[in-house]
């Protein structure tokens, strides 16, 4: 019985050390992006138009993005900002394929000339 208790204690300690090691990874530094967003150089979600048409476009694109099984959770959380029928896409995705997929979905809804794709992919092949 002592061996089993000791084994469980050892496993618990190893798991705790493993979790602690994962938490020591360097946090992402988004300072430059945050500064850029505060300086009005780029659109943020707060710039979204309240017109019925713009809200509808944003909603349709968001629904299409969410329905896509090929996109990661990160990609599904990109910013979609519509002003006067013009859509701006912003935020990170994991790779160039996700960037292309979202761009294609947005253009199919808003029109080819109405999408400004500012999505950032981690792997831009």
Phi, psi and omega per residue, in radians:
X1 nan -0.673 3.119
X2 -1.109 -0.625 3.133
X3 -1.133 -0.721 -3.138
X4 -1.153 -0.774 3.121
X5 -1.089 -0.753 3.124
X6 -1.124 -0.704 3.125
X7 -1.110 -0.763 3.112
X8 -1.130 -0.697 3.112
X9 -1.101 -0.729 3.132
X10 -1.130 -0.774 3.110
X11 -1.084 -0.723 3.126
X12 -1.104 -0.765 3.128
X13 -1.113 -0.728 3.125
X14 -1.108 -0.710 3.121
X15 -1.140 -0.729 3.133
X16 -1.112 -0.714 3.108
X17 -1.124 -0.712 3.132
X18 -1.085 -0.777 3.122
X19 -1.123 -0.738 3.133
X20 -1.097 -0.669 3.126
X21 -1.132 -0.672 3.118
X22 -1.140 -0.557 -3.101
X23 -1.374 -0.157 -3.136
X24 -1.545 -0.005 3.118
X25 -1.069 2.630 -3.125
X26 -1.156 2.272 3.080
X27 -1.193 2.594 3.088
X28 -1.147 2.453 3.119
X29 -1.836 1.768 -3.134
X30 -1.760 0.319 -3.067
X31 -0.979 -0.780 -3.116
X32 -1.136 -0.711 3.129
X33 -1.191 -0.702 3.115
X34 -1.110 -0.727 3.103
X35 -1.082 -0.760 3.120
X36 -1.033 -0.775 -3.103
X37 -1.182 -0.590 3.121
X38 -1.303 -0.344 -3.048
X39 -1.552 0.135 3.131
X40 1.100 0.357 3.079
X41 -1.369 -0.395 -3.126
X42 -2.368 2.824 3.107
X43 -1.358 2.567 3.027
X44 -2.166 2.998 -3.122
X45 -1.041 -0.434 3.092
X46 -1.189 -0.260 3.125
X47 -1.507 -0.113 -3.127
X48 -0.926 2.308 3.098
X49 -1.218 2.614 3.090
X50 -1.699 0.119 3.121
X51 -1.183 2.568 -3.115
X52 -0.977 -0.743 -3.108
X53 -1.151 -0.771 -3.129
X54 -1.171 -0.711 3.101
X55 -1.089 -0.700 -3.141
X56 -1.114 -0.760 3.121
X57 -1.076 -0.840 3.135
X58 -1.036 -0.766 -3.136
X59 -1.099 -0.772 -3.135
X60 -1.116 -0.722 3.115
X61 -1.155 -0.802 3.131
X62 -1.011 -0.779 -3.141
X63 -1.097 -0.712 3.122
X64 -1.138 -0.708 3.127
X65 -1.134 -0.809 -3.126
X66 -1.097 -0.659 -3.114
X67 -1.250 -0.348 -3.088
X68 -1.255 2.002 -3.134
X69 -1.255 -0.290 -3.081
X70 -1.455 -0.144 -3.070
X71 -1.684 2.498 3.089
X72 -1.300 2.923 3.075
X73 -1.059 -0.680 3.111
X74 -1.028 -0.819 -3.131
X75 -1.128 -0.629 -3.130
X76 -1.220 -0.205 -3.133
X77 -1.815 0.287 3.108
X78 -1.134 2.801 3.099
X79 -1.477 2.345 3.068
X80 -2.157 1.961 -3.051
X81 -2.141 2.130 -3.122
X82 -2.072 2.235 3.112
X83 -2.404 2.072 3.128
X84 1.037 0.605 3.132
X85 1.438 -0.108 3.128
X86 -1.665 2.213 -3.078
X87 -1.829 2.306 3.016
X88 -1.982 2.240 3.099
X89 -1.868 2.229 -3.117
X90 -2.466 2.613 3.044
X91 2.221 3.000 -3.101
X92 -1.542 2.612 2.966
X93 -2.350 2.911 -3.029
X94 -1.384 -0.455 -3.123
X95 -2.761 3.050 -3.090
X96 -1.118 -0.535 3.135
X97 -1.141 -0.722 3.087
X98 -1.128 -0.695 3.104
X99 -1.030 -0.835 3.130
X100 -1.088 -0.727 -3.117
X101 -1.074 -0.831 -3.119
X102 -1.156 -0.733 3.119
X103 -1.036 -0.773 -3.131
X104 -1.129 -0.754 3.111
X105 -1.066 -0.814 -3.117
X106 -1.098 -0.760 -3.137
X107 -1.164 -0.553 3.116
X108 -1.204 -0.405 -3.127
X109 -1.694 -0.821 -3.032
X110 -1.639 -0.285 -3.086
X111 1.810 2.507 -3.062
X112 -0.912 -0.782 -3.038
X113 -1.463 -0.057 -3.037
X114 -1.816 0.245 -3.089
X115 -2.122 2.184 3.040
X116 -1.864 1.795 -3.075
X117 -1.540 1.821 3.091
X118 -1.919 0.342 -3.129
X119 -1.134 2.463 -3.130
X120 -1.918 2.091 3.097
X121 -1.772 2.522 3.130
X122 -1.239 -0.440 -3.096
X123 -2.326 1.674 -2.977
X124 -1.616 0.804 3.085
X125 -1.303 nan nan
